[in-house]
Amino acid sequence: MPTVNLNKNEFEKLVGRKLPLDKLKDRISMLGTDLEYIKDNEIIVEVFPNRPDMLSEQGFARAFSSFIGVKKGLREYKAKKSDYKLIIDNSVSNVRPFTSCAIVKNLKFDNERIKQIIQIQEKLHIGYGRNRKKCAIGVYPLEKIKFPIHYKALEPSKIRFIPLESNKEMNGNEILDKHPAGKEYGHLLKDKNKFPVFVDARNKILSMPPIINSDETGRINDKTKEVFIEVSGFDYNVVSKCLNFIVCALADMKGVIYEISLNYWNKKIISPKLKPESMKIDINYVNKTLGLNLNEKDVKNYLERMGYNYKNKMAIIPCYRDDIMHKIDLVEDIAIAYGYENFKEEIPNVSTLGEEDEFEKFKRKVRDILIGFGYLECNSYNLISEEILNNMEFKMNNIKVINPVNMEYNTLRSWVIPSLMKILSDNKHNEYPQKIFEAGKSFGREESEKIGLLSCHGSANFTEAKQILDYLFNSLGMKYNLEEVEHDSFIKGRVGGIYCNGEKIGYIGEISPKVLENFNMEIPVAGFEINLGELFEII
């Protein structure tokens, strides 16, 4: 989990109250964060992934001040209207299709605040941005930029600028091959024919996201008063929320936020979106979940201490919170404000004997066998992108999420192998062979437990996958047989249906070239998937 370094003096000014050291340590820990240490004028706090808004000095102080009752309630942020325009070209649709942007003026930077801005970017890149894959951030001095700005994709040879921390002009490919940032993050663009760039009205390149800014137009200093901020990525909701984390922190530095008109090829969006959202809250549900007897006044007070407003049985959620997806998230914050130390321990008035579920024992045995063969166990989400499922070239009646918060997780997976293919695709920059498996849930007409296994290296083939399958069934004391089948995810003639006691329980085969191409992979992949629940019933 990421840590945030706080300047204690600056932090206490932002909070609006100076607490005794022992009280400060206690309250930071009870906010739902993990205090590492306080030494002299430095505070280091570990922030959990669900609170990226606290990865800045301003954001952490905002939450803490509300929590201890100094500045309770909703902090509203507004953006002034402007004529600034950013034009998004259709060429980025297959590279890095979305951006959200803003202007912030009236800033007074010094070395400490520049250090804070760099920290916000770095921490958001690592955690919320998944090492820049999910989203990447650029901050630029406005005085060096002329609007309108264009966001488009160009061939690497046509991209030429001097990147930060360099004194030599490079093209796109040279940046990936020679620049430190290019070497670290180049795998995010390596298979693309075109790279995304921000270009101003004078045709000056501002940056090549998600790699590096231009040294000429992308470096802020203590003379910078106004900044242009962009966040690029693959989901507009994600980049929009990430932008809010940053502009709200800058607004807490007395900055003034201005809107930018984002002219996409098919629509127009005004950015940033700072309007609070609302969610209905059921007080009976709160009390039942927490085992308390709170009234409406109590709930209002606790919500305000966590930075919300409460009105007409609705919680008003600030624009910088992206973790409030369900009413249970509000209940969790009420519990934090009530104080975990104030909950009374109760011993249930029942007597029971616990025993491990037989299916869990069986599943653990299967996993241990595969680990013994040198395979690495993975754990991914039950929710997956519909695009990834479609990449398998195998049509199924997938269960979609209505109004998903994130398009990367908009469908319940119907089998496990697509998740494993995504993991292999994300790790092409790591050494081979890569041998992985996952035991997890899948969803079709009913929920089921399956295990998928994939081997990826230069000579991965059907024979290797069958050997592992043989070892697995021998270790379980079971027999199986294969029958020829057709399956669009696998190479024709190199795929089989796995049968046990006359029942079809899975597939084995070599992944087809078309599927490998969909996942931008060039290394052969072979493996199998078995319905563990059905196999357990047979046993």
C-alpha positions in Angstrom: 0.0 0.0 0.0 1.3 3.5 -0.8 2.5 5.8 2.0 2.2 9.6 2.1 4.9 11.8 3.7 3.4 14.8 5.5 5.1 18.0 6.7 3.8 18.1 10.3 3.7 21.9 10.5 2.0 22.3 7.2 -0.4 19.5 8.0 -1.4 21.1 11.3 -2.1 24.4 9.5 -4.3 22.7 7.0 -6.2 20.8 9.8 -6.7 23.9 11.8 -5.8 22.4 15.2 -2.6 21.2 16.8 -3.1 18.0 18.8 -0.8 16.5 21.5 1.5 13.9 20.0 -0.2 10.9 21.6 -3.7 12.1 20.6 -2.4 12.8 17.0 -1.1 9.3 16.7 -4.3 7.8 18.1 -6.6 9.8 15.8 -4.6 9.2 12.6 -4.7 5.4 13.3 -8.5 5.5 14.0 -9.2 7.3 10.7 -8.7 4.0 8.9 -5.1 4.6 8.0 -1.9 3.0 9.3 0.5 5.4 11.0 4.1 4.3 10.4 5.8 7.0 12.5 6.0 10.6 13.5 9.5 12.0 13.9 10.5 15.6 14.2 8.5 17.4 11.5 7.7 14.3 9.4 4.6 12.1 9.5 4.5 9.0 7.4 1.1 7.3 6.9 0.1 4.2 4.9 -3.1 4.9 3.0 -5.4 2.1 2.0 -6.2 1.7 -1.7 -9.8 2.7 -1.3 -8.8 6.3 -0.3 -6.7 7.7 -3.1 -8.0 11.2 -2.2 -5.8 11.0 0.9 -2.6 10.5 -1.0 -1.8 14.2 -0.7 -1.0 16.5 2.2 -4.1 18.5 1.5 -6.4 15.5 1.0 -5.2 13.8 4.2 -5.6 17.0 6.2 -9.1 17.5 4.7 -10.2 14.1 5.9 -8.5 14.4 9.3 -9.8 17.9 10.1 -13.3 16.7 9.4 -12.8 13.5 11.4 -11.7 15.3 14.6 -14.6 17.8 14.2 -12.7 21.0 13.2 -14.1 21.4 9.7 -17.0 19.0 9.5 -19.2 18.4 6.5 -19.0 18.5 2.8 -16.2 20.5 1.1 -17.6 21.8 -2.2 -15.3 22.7 -5.0 -16.4 24.7 -8.1 -14.7 25.4 -11.4 -15.1 28.7 -13.1 -16.3 28.8 -16.7 -13.6 29.5 -19.4 -13.0 29.5 -23.2 -10.2 26.9 -22.9 -10.7 24.0 -25.4 -9.0 20.6 -25.8 -9.7 18.6 -29.0 -9.5 14.8 -28.8 -8.8 13.2 -32.1 -10.3 9.9 -33.1 -6.8 8.5 -33.6 -6.4 7.9 -29.9 -9.5 5.7 -29.7 -7.4 2.5 -30.0 -4.4 3.7 -28.0 -5.4 5.7 -24.9 -8.9 7.0 -25.6 -9.8 9.3 -22.7 -8.6 12.4 -21.0 -10.0 14.7 -18.4 -8.4 18.1 -17.9 -8.5 21.4 -15.9 -6.7 24.7 -15.4 -5.8 25.9 -11.9 -4.7 29.5 -11.4 -3.6 31.7 -8.5 -1.0 29.2 -7.2 2.0 30.1 -5.2 4.6 27.4 -5.5 7.7 27.0 -3.4 10.0 23.9 -3.1 7.7 22.3 -0.5 4.6 22.6 -2.6 6.4 21.4 -5.8 7.5 18.5 -3.7 3.9 17.9 -2.7 2.7 18.0 -6.3 5.3 15.5 -7.4 4.3 13.2 -4.4 0.6 13.4 -5.5 1.5 12.3 -9.0 3.8 9.6 -8.0 1.4 8.1 -5.4 -1.6 8.2 -7.7 0.5 6.7 -10.6 1.5 3.8 -8.4 -1.8 3.0 -6.7 -4.8 4.4 -8.4 -3.2 4.4 -11.8 -1.8 0.9 -11.5 1.7 2.1 -12.5 0.3 4.4 -15.1 -1.6 1.7 -17.0 -5.0 2.7 -15.7 -4.3 6.4 -15.8 -1.4 8.8 -16.1 -1.1 12.4 -15.0 0.6 15.4 -16.6 1.1 18.9 -15.0 2.3 21.8 -17.1 3.0 25.6 -16.7 0.1 27.3 -18.4 2.3 30.3 -19.5 4.2 28.0 -21.9 1.1 26.6 -23.6 -1.2 28.0 -26.2 -4.8 26.8 -26.5 -6.5 25.0 -28.1 -4.6 21.8 -27.3 -5.0 18.7 -29.4 -4.8 15.1 -28.0 -4.0 12.7 -30.8 -1.9 9.7 -31.8 1.1 10.0 -34.1 3.5 7.5 -35.6 6.6 7.3 -33.3 8.9 8.7 -35.9 6.8 11.9 -36.1 7.0 12.5 -32.4 10.0 14.7 -31.6 10.7 16.6 -28.4 13.2 16.9 -25.5 11.8 14.8 -22.6 12.2 15.8 -19.0 15.6 15.0 -17.4 17.2 15.0 -20.9 19.0 17.6 -23.0 18.6 15.8 -26.3 15.7 15.7 -28.7 14.3 12.2 -29.2 11.5 10.6 -31.3 8.9 8.3 -29.8 10.8 5.1 -30.2 14.1 6.6 -28.9 12.3 7.7 -25.7 11.1 4.2 -25.1 14.5 2.7 -25.8 16.9 5.3 -24.2 15.0 7.4 -21.6 14.7 6.0 -18.0 11.0 6.6 -18.0 10.6 5.0 -21.4 12.5 1.9 -20.2 10.3 1.7 -17.1 6.9 2.3 -18.8 7.6 1.6 -22.4 5.8 -1.8 -22.3 2.5 0.3 -22.1 3.1 1.5 -25.7 5.4 -1.2 -27.1 2.8 -2.9 -29.3 1.2 0.3 -30.6 1.6 1.6 -34.1 0.9 5.1 -32.9 1.7 6.9 -29.6 -0.6 9.4 -27.9 0.6 13.0 -27.5 -0.7 16.4 -26.3 0.1 19.2 -28.8 -0.6 22.9 -28.3 -1.8 25.4 -30.9 1.9 26.2 -31.8 2.4 22.5 -32.6 4.6 22.1 -29.5 4.4 18.6 -28.0 3.6 18.8 -24.3 4.0 15.1 -23.4 3.7 11.6 -24.6 1.5 9.9 -22.1 1.9 7.7 -20.1 5.7 8.1 -20.4 7.1 11.6 -20.1 6.5 15.3 -20.3 8.4 17.7 -22.6 11.3 19.5 -20.9 10.2 22.8 -22.6 6.5 22.8 -21.8 6.1 20.2 -19.0 8.2 21.5 -16.1 6.8 23.6 -13.3 9.0 25.7 -10.9 8.6 28.2 -8.1 7.7 30.9 -10.6 4.7 28.9 -12.0 1.4 30.5 -11.0 -1.0 28.7 -13.4 -1.1 25.1 -14.5 -2.7 22.9 -17.0 -3.5 19.4 -15.8 -4.4 16.3 -17.8 -5.2 12.7 -16.9 -5.3 10.1 -19.7 -6.5 6.5 -19.6 -9.0 4.0 -20.7 -12.1 4.8 -18.7 -13.5 8.4 -18.5 -14.9 7.8 -15.0 -11.4 6.8 -13.7 -9.5 9.7 -15.3 -12.2 12.2 -14.2 -12.0 11.1 -10.6 -8.2 11.1 -10.6 -8.3 14.7 -11.9 -10.6 15.6 -9.0 -8.1 14.3 -6.5 -5.5 16.7 -7.9 -7.5 19.8 -8.5 -9.1 19.6 -5.1 -5.7 19.4 -3.5 -4.6 22.4 -5.5 -7.7 24.3 -4.5 -6.8 23.7 -0.9 -3.5 25.5 -1.8 -5.7 28.5 -2.6 -5.8 27.7 -6.3 -8.7 28.6 -8.5 -10.1 25.9 -10.8 -11.2 26.6 -14.4 -13.2 24.4 -16.7 -11.9 23.1 -20.0 -14.2 22.0 -22.9 -13.3 18.6 -24.1 -14.3 18.2 -27.7 -14.3 14.4 -28.4 -14.9 13.2 -32.0 -18.5 12.2 -31.0 -19.4 14.4 -28.0 -18.5 17.4 -25.9 -17.7 17.2 -22.1 -17.0 20.0 -19.7 -14.2 19.0 -17.3 -13.7 18.8 -14.3 -16.9 17.4 -12.9 -17.0 18.6 -9.3 -20.6 18.3 -8.5 -21.3 16.1 -5.4 -23.3 12.9 -5.8 -25.9 11.5 -3.4 -27.0 8.1 -2.1 -29.9 7.1 0.0 -29.1 5.9 3.4 -31.3 3.6 5.5 -30.8 4.2 9.3 -32.3 0.8 10.1 -29.8 -0.9 7.8 -27.0 1.1 9.5 -28.1 0.0 13.0 -28.6 -3.6 12.0 -25.2 -3.9 10.3 -23.3 -2.2 13.2 -25.4 -3.5 16.1 -26.1 0.1 17.3 -29.1 2.2 18.0 -28.3 5.4 16.2 -30.9 8.1 15.5 -31.0 10.4 12.5 -29.1 13.1 14.3 -26.3 10.7 15.2 -26.1 9.5 11.6 -25.9 13.1 10.3 -23.2 13.9 12.8 -21.0 10.9 11.9 -21.4 11.4 8.2 -20.4 15.0 8.6 -17.3 13.9 10.5 -16.3 11.8 7.4 -16.7 14.7 5.0 -20.3 14.2 3.8 -23.5 16.2 4.1 -26.8 14.6 5.1 -30.2 15.9 3.9 -33.6 14.2 3.5 -32.2 10.8 4.3 -29.6 11.2 1.6 -25.8 11.2 2.0 -24.2 13.9 -0.1 -20.9 12.5 -1.4 -17.9 14.8 -2.2 -16.5 14.8 -5.7 -13.1 13.5 -4.6 -14.5 10.2 -3.2 -14.6 7.3 -5.7 -14.9 4.5 -3.3 -18.6 4.9 -2.4 -20.3 2.3 -4.5 -22.9 0.8 -2.1 -24.6 1.8 1.1 -22.3 -0.5 3.0 -19.5 1.9 2.2 -21.4 4.7 4.0 -21.9 2.3 6.9 -18.2 1.7 7.1 -17.5 5.4 7.3 -20.1 5.8 10.0 -18.4 3.1 12.0 -15.1 4.9 11.7 -16.6 8.1 12.9 -18.4 6.3 15.8 -15.0 4.8 16.7 -14.0 1.2 16.5 -12.7 1.5 20.0 -16.3 2.3 21.2 -17.8 -1.0 20.0 -18.5 -3.4 22.8 -17.3 -7.0 22.4 -20.1 -9.5 22.7 -19.8 -13.3 22.9 -22.7 -15.0 20.9 -25.0 -17.1 23.1 -24.6 -20.2 20.9 -22.3 -23.3 21.0 -21.0 -24.7 17.8 -18.2 -26.9 16.5 -16.4 -25.6 13.4 -15.2 -27.9 10.6 -13.5 -27.0 7.3 -15.8 -27.5 4.3 -15.0 -30.7 2.3 -15.1 -28.9 -1.0 -12.6 -26.3 0.3 -10.3 -29.2 1.3 -10.6 -30.7 -2.2 -9.9 -27.3 -3.8 -6.8 -26.8 -1.7 -5.5 -30.2 -2.6 -5.9 -29.4 -6.3 -4.1 -26.1 -5.9 -1.3 -27.7 -3.9 -0.8 -30.3 -6.7 -0.5 -27.6 -9.4 1.9 -25.5 -7.2 4.0 -28.7 -6.9 4.3 -28.8 -10.7 5.8 -25.3 -10.6 2.7 -23.2 -11.5 2.1 -19.9 -9.9 -1.4 -19.3 -8.3 -3.2 -16.1 -9.3 -6.3 -14.4 -7.9 -8.2 -12.1 -10.1 -11.7 -10.5 -9.9 -15.0 -12.2 -10.7 -15.9 -9.0 -12.6 -14.1 -8.5 -15.9 -14.3 -6.4 -19.0 -16.7 -7.7 -21.7 -14.0 -6.8 -24.2 -11.6 -9.4 -22.6 -14.3 -12.1 -22.8 -14.9 -11.1 -26.5 -11.2 -11.4 -27.1 -11.5 -15.1 -26.6 -13.5 -15.4 -29.8 -16.0 -17.7 -28.0 -19.6 -16.4 -27.7 -21.4 -16.9 -24.4 -24.4 -15.3 -22.7 -22.4 -13.1 -20.4 -24.0 -11.5 -17.4 -23.5 -7.7 -17.6 -23.5 -5.2 -14.8 -26.1 -2.4 -15.0 -24.5 1.0 -14.8 -21.0 -0.2 -13.9 -18.7 2.2 -12.0 -15.7 1.1 -14.1 -15.8 -0.3 -17.6 -12.9 -2.6 -16.8 -15.2 -4.5 -14.5 -18.6 -4.5 -16.3 -19.3 -8.2 -16.8 -19.3 -11.3 -14.6 -16.8 -13.7 -16.1 -18.2 -16.9 -17.6 -14.9 -18.8 -17.3 -11.5 -18.4 -15.8 -9.1 -18.6 -18.8 -9.9 -15.1 -20.0 -8.7 -13.7 -16.7 -5.5 -15.7 -17.0 -5.0 -14.5 -20.6 -5.3 -10.9 -19.3 -2.6 -11.6 -16.7 -0.3 -13.1 -19.3 -0.9 -10.1 -21.6 -0.1 -7.7 -18.8 3.2 -9.5 -18.1 4.7 -9.7 -21.5 7.6 -7.6 -20.3 8.6 -10.3 -17.7 10.7 -13.4 -18.5 9.4 -16.7 -19.8 8.2 -19.4 -19.2 5.2 -18.1 -17.4 3.0 -20.9 -15.9 0.0 -19.8 -14.0 -3.4 -21.1 -12.7 -6.4 -19.8 -10.8 -9.2 -21.5 -8.9 -12.2 -19.2 -8.8 -15.8 -18.5 -9.5 -17.5 -18.2 -12.9 -21.1 -17.3 -13.7 -23.5 -18.7 -16.3 -26.9 -20.2 -15.7 -25.5 -20.8 -12.2 -22.5 -19.9 -10.1 -19.7 -22.5 -10.3 -16.1 -23.1 -9.1 -13.6 -23.7 -11.9 -9.8 -24.0 -12.2 -8.0 -22.7 -15.2 -4.3 -23.3 -16.0 -2.1 -21.8 -18.7 1.5 -22.3 -19.8 3.1 -19.6 -21.9 6.6 -20.1 -23.6 8.1 -20.8 -26.9 7.2 -24.5 -27.0 4.0 -24.5 -25.0 1.6 -27.1 -26.6 -1.2 -29.5 -26.2 1.1 -32.3 -25.0 2.5 -30.3 -22.1 -1.1 -29.3 -21.0 -2.2 -33.0 -21.2 0.8 -34.1 -19.1 -0.2 -31.7 -16.3 -3.8 -32.9 -16.6 -2.6 -36.6 -16.4 -0.6 -35.8 -13.3 -3.5 -34.0 -11.7 -6.0 -36.8 -12.2 -3.5 -39.5 -11.2 -2.8 -37.5 -7.9 -6.6 -37.4 -7.3 -6.9 -41.2 -8.1 -9.3 -40.4 -10.9 -9.5 -41.3 -14.6 -10.7 -39.1 -17.5 -10.9 -39.2 -21.3 -10.7 -36.7 -24.0 -13.0 -36.3 -26.9 -12.5 -34.2 -30.0 -14.5 -31.0 -29.9 -14.5 -27.5 -31.6 -14.0 -24.4 -29.5 -13.2 -21.0 -31.1 -10.7 -20.1 -28.4 -8.4 -23.0 -29.3 -6.7 -24.2 -32.4 -8.8 -26.6 -34.4 -7.6 -30.2 -34.0 -5.6 -29.2 -30.9 -8.6 -29.0 -28.5 -10.4 -31.6 -26.6 -13.4 -31.9 -24.2 -12.5 -33.3 -20.8 -14.9 -36.1 -19.7 -15.0 -37.9 -16.3 -17.5 -40.7 -15.6 -19.3 -39.7 -18.9 -19.8 -36.1 -17.8 -18.1 -33.2 -19.7 -16.2 -31.1 -17.1 -13.9 -28.9 -19.1 -11.7 -28.1 -22.1 -8.0 -28.5 -22.9 -6.0 -27.1 -25.9 -3.7 -24.6 -27.5 -5.0 -21.0 -27.6 -5.7 -20.0 -31.2 -3.5 -17.4 -33.0 -6.5 -15.0 -33.3 -7.0 -15.0 -29.5 -3.3 -14.4 -29.0 -3.4 -11.5 -31.5 -6.4 -10.0 -29.6 -4.3 -10.0 -26.4 -1.3 -8.6 -28.3 0.7 -11.8 -27.6 3.2 -13.6 -29.8 4.2 -16.5 -27.5 2.3 -19.8 -27.7 -0.2 -20.6 -24.9 -1.7 -23.9 -23.9 -3.8 -25.1 -21.0 -7.1 -26.3 -19.6 -10.1 -25.4 -17.6 -12.1 -27.8 -15.3 -15.3 -27.3 -13.4 -14.1 -28.2 -9.9 -17.6 -28.4 -8.5 -18.7 -31.0 -11.0 -15.5 -33.0 -10.5 -16.0 -32.9 -6.7 -19.5 -34.2 -7.1 -18.2 -37.1 -9.2 -15.6 -38.0 -6.5 
